[in-house]
Amino acid sequence: MTLPLKNENEMDKMKTEKNMKNPDVEIIVHNGISCPKKSPWPKKSAIITFIPWPFIVLMAVYILAKTSILMLGVWSAAFLLFAIPLRYLICAPCPYYGQSCSTIMGKVVPFVFKNRPGTPLALGLWLDIVSFTVLLIIPIPYAWNIGGVGLTAAWVGVFLIFLFALPIYGCHYCPFTYCPIGKAGRGLARWFHGTT
């Protein structure tokens, strides 16, 4: 009989204990969390979580170019801040730097930033949430103005595809229990994968 886990810290402890019993899995500690040294994500994770992004960018450019060049500039600046400086805060210090991870950035960041081992990730992870929110919200009123319910639903829908793909193919495998995205994401992933 399997008892449900009480919390994520207990899950992390059990994963670590399981990995400790497996001599083939080398464990490291990052920000107080025990992690496998080798990336826990399957290679498909990065591909699946990337697929919505070209649609997100193209739709935002279409919506904002037709309605407000100023807001297109604001959205583009927000996207560039998300795509570059936030990767410095999240990806460069990650123990999986240069390895396949939940996004394509694990393999891309080494071309842009040097590894910063031991640096905390928490600030960058919280700023990721702010970025997702800003990138989602800016086009909504403009989508409504030019396309009504249909275009607005399409815009929100394509963004939600990413926000569902990330926990299912990213958070599900991630050992960072302190991640604010992962706290909710792991619950969704456990539901999707049929695990407790």
SVG drawing of the C-alpha trace seen along z (x, -y; Angstrom):
<svg xmlns="http://www.w3.org/2000/svg" viewBox="-16 -54 48 56">
<polyline fill="none" stroke="black" stroke-width="0.4" points="0.0,0.0 1.4,-3.4 0.6,-6.4 0.3,-9.8 3.2,-12.2 2.7,-15.0 4.6,-17.7 7.2,-18.5 10.1,-18.4 9.2,-14.9 9.0,-14.0 12.4,-15.6 13.8,-13.6 12.3,-10.3 13.7,-11.0 17.1,-11.7 17.0,-8.6 15.9,-6.5 18.8,-8.0 21.2,-7.5 20.4,-3.8 21.1,-3.7 24.9,-3.8 24.5,-4.8 23.0,-8.2 25.5,-10.8 23.9,-13.4 24.9,-17.0 23.5,-19.7 22.4,-23.0 20.9,-25.7 20.2,-23.1 18.4,-20.7 19.8,-17.3 19.8,-16.8 21.0,-14.2 24.2,-15.5 22.9,-14.5 19.9,-16.4 16.6,-14.6 14.6,-15.9 14.0,-13.8 15.3,-15.5 11.7,-15.9 10.9,-18.3 12.9,-21.2 11.2,-20.6 7.7,-20.4 8.0,-23.5 9.6,-25.4 6.8,-24.7 4.4,-27.4 7.0,-30.2 7.1,-31.0 3.3,-31.2 3.4,-33.4 5.9,-35.8 4.2,-35.8 0.7,-36.4 2.0,-39.2 3.8,-40.9 0.6,-40.6 -1.7,-41.9 0.4,-44.8 1.7,-45.8 -1.9,-46.3 -2.9,-48.3 -0.1,-50.0 3.6,-50.3 4.4,-51.7 3.0,-48.6 4.8,-46.4 8.0,-48.1 7.1,-47.5 6.2,-43.9 9.4,-43.3 11.5,-44.9 9.7,-42.7 10.3,-39.6 14.0,-40.4 14.4,-41.0 12.8,-37.5 14.9,-35.9 18.3,-37.3 18.9,-38.8 16.6,-36.4 18.6,-33.5 21.6,-35.0 19.8,-34.8 18.2,-31.3 20.2,-29.3 23.8,-30.5 23.8,-29.4 21.8,-26.2 23.6,-22.9 22.3,-21.7 24.0,-24.5 24.8,-23.2 22.6,-20.1 19.2,-19.3 16.6,-20.7 12.9,-21.8 13.6,-24.5 16.0,-24.9 17.9,-27.5 19.9,-24.8 21.8,-24.2 21.7,-27.9 22.9,-29.8 26.5,-28.5 26.9,-30.5 25.8,-33.7 26.8,-33.5 29.5,-31.8 28.4,-29.3 27.8,-30.9 27.8,-27.8 26.4,-28.2 24.5,-31.4 20.8,-31.2 18.1,-30.9 15.1,-32.1 15.1,-35.7 15.2,-34.8 12.5,-32.2 10.2,-34.8 11.0,-37.3 10.0,-34.6 6.5,-34.6 6.4,-38.4 7.6,-38.1 5.0,-35.4 2.3,-37.7 3.5,-40.8 4.0,-39.0 0.5,-37.5 -1.4,-40.6 0.0,-43.3 -1.7,-42.0 -5.1,-41.1 -6.9,-44.4 -5.4,-44.9 -6.4,-41.4 -9.9,-42.2 -10.0,-45.5 -9.1,-43.9 -10.4,-40.3 -12.9,-40.2 -13.4,-37.0 -11.9,-34.8 -8.5,-36.4 -8.4,-37.0 -9.2,-33.4 -6.5,-32.3 -3.9,-34.5 -4.7,-33.3 -5.0,-29.7 -1.5,-29.6 0.0,-31.1 -1.9,-28.5 -0.5,-25.7 3.0,-26.8 1.9,-27.3 0.5,-23.7 3.5,-22.2 6.0,-23.6 4.8,-21.8 3.9,-18.6 7.3,-18.3 9.4,-20.5 8.3,-20.8 7.5,-17.1 11.2,-16.2 12.7,-19.2 14.4,-18.7 14.1,-22.4 11.3,-22.3 11.7,-26.0 10.7,-27.1 7.5,-29.2 6.4,-27.9 7.1,-24.4 5.1,-24.4 1.9,-24.7 3.3,-22.9 4.2,-19.7 0.6,-19.3 -0.6,-19.7 2.1,-17.3 1.2,-14.7 -2.4,-14.9 -1.5,-14.6 1.0,-11.7 -1.4,-10.0 1.1,-10.0 0.7,-11.1"/>
</svg>
